[in-house]
Amino acid sequence: MSVQQPPPPPPVGEAAGSPGDGNGTGSEHSPGSRASGKRHVYLHATWRTGSSFLGELFNQHPDVFYLYEPMWHLWQALYPGDALSLQGALRDMLRSLFRCDFSVLRLYATPPAGRDPLIPFPASFGANSDSGSGNLSTASIFGWRTNKVICSAPFCRHAARARADVGLVDSNACERSCPPRALRELEAECRKYPVMVIKDVRLLELGALLPLLQDPDLNLHVIQLFRDPRAVHNSRLKAKQGLLRESIQVLRSRYHAEFRGLPRRQLLLPAAAAAIAGVGGGAVRAHSQHRAEFFLGGALEVICQAWLRDLIFSRRAPAWLRSRYTQVRYEDLVLEPRAQLRRLLRFVDLPAPPALEAFIFNMTRGAAYSSERPFLISARDAREAIHAWRERLSREQVQQVEATCGEAMSLLSYPLSDEKGVRRDSARGRPSASPHPATTP
């Protein structure tokens, strides 16, 4: 598909009016704006892009009530629903959560652990099941053990640290010191904060958020995180067993996309594609490791096509919407941590505490490339993380990712590799220029 790039949007600062406006829309009220009131932020990302790190920056901010991937509950409960089919339910869940209404979580029980990702849950499990639909507590929330509000004083009376203290939460200490509390108490705490931030990776398309962006009561801003797809693929392969189930849900979306007329590439073998789609009665008979790589690679294709649609959508959007949306690349975030942190906080009208600037700098200057536990947030050597794919992916893997994601990479200013599979201009320092003015201060 040939993509003609429309004129880039104006810089956020120009489109958003003065920083003191607070809602990023200037003196004239646009759809979805309020002159004052609570602000809501959605961190729009996908798996293995550094989204947990980006989310942690907001989790640490003393003025923010933060939720980490709350839509995990919905996806697990409604498995094997495909990603596109679940977009409406995800949007409705977001609307409720942004209003500090956590009763929506009662619709989805915590799924049983240790199941084969290819085996669906029993029909009795999920929204219609009695399991888990009763009195839920803070311990029912995905990622609660590292949530700064839940694990800090004053909400947790016996916590060793206050909410304003900047630093990673000790999950074991939180579990010991912070007994579960009713969700209605957490709802009341949520209403005290001027800014609420939700980070998730399961909303496939930016356009699905349009009704929320138009809602004047939400004052919603969206920060979309991107990362070099080759680095994403490398990181996904490292964590492949933990991503298998959700990769299947993403991959199933390609067959729904066909009926919607959305762009897709046929890179899968027909028999395997039929098996994944649930038609033809076929089965993928392959070694589990190869099977996982197959699903992860197919899911990345769907994700890159979604990125491409998001990029086109955002560039053709009206000015009021562009003023409520910004992008950041993982590479820029970790190479210019303080500058990018200030820019993102300014975008949502939040101050940049010196302790938080020190935190982001230290988190990107760790001694190692990555943790042995891929879903654990820890200090990393950011420069090594950016270029690790060049050493770990084969030439064939690099070429396949570039063939699948090339158009999105071009719009994001990620140059293709040379004939040796090594990027020509990124062996040292910055990967390349930022994609367009919406990602610069």
Secondary structure, 3 states (H helix, E strand, C coil): CCCCCCCCCCCHHHHCCCHHHCCCCCCCCCCCCCCCCCEEEEEECCCCCCHHHHHHHHHHCCCEEEEECCCHHHHHHCCCCCCCCCHHHHHHHHHHHHCCCHHHHHHCCCCCCCCCCCCCCCCCCCCCCCCCCCCCEHHHCCCHHHCCCCCCECCCCCCCCECCCCCCCCHHHHHHHCCCCEHHHHHHHHCCCCEEEEEECCCCCHHHHHHHHCCCCCCEEEEEEECCHHHHHHHHHHCHHHHHHHHHHHHHHHHHHHHCCCCCCCCCCHHHHHHHHCCCCCCCCCCHHHHHHHHHHHHHHHHHHHHHHHHHHHHHCCHHHHCCEEEEEHHHHHHCHHHHHHHHHHHCCCCCCHHHHHHHHHHCECCCCCCCCCCCCCCCEHHHHHHCHHHHCCHHHHHHHHHHHHHHHHHCCCCCECCCCCECCCCCCCCCCCCCHHHCC
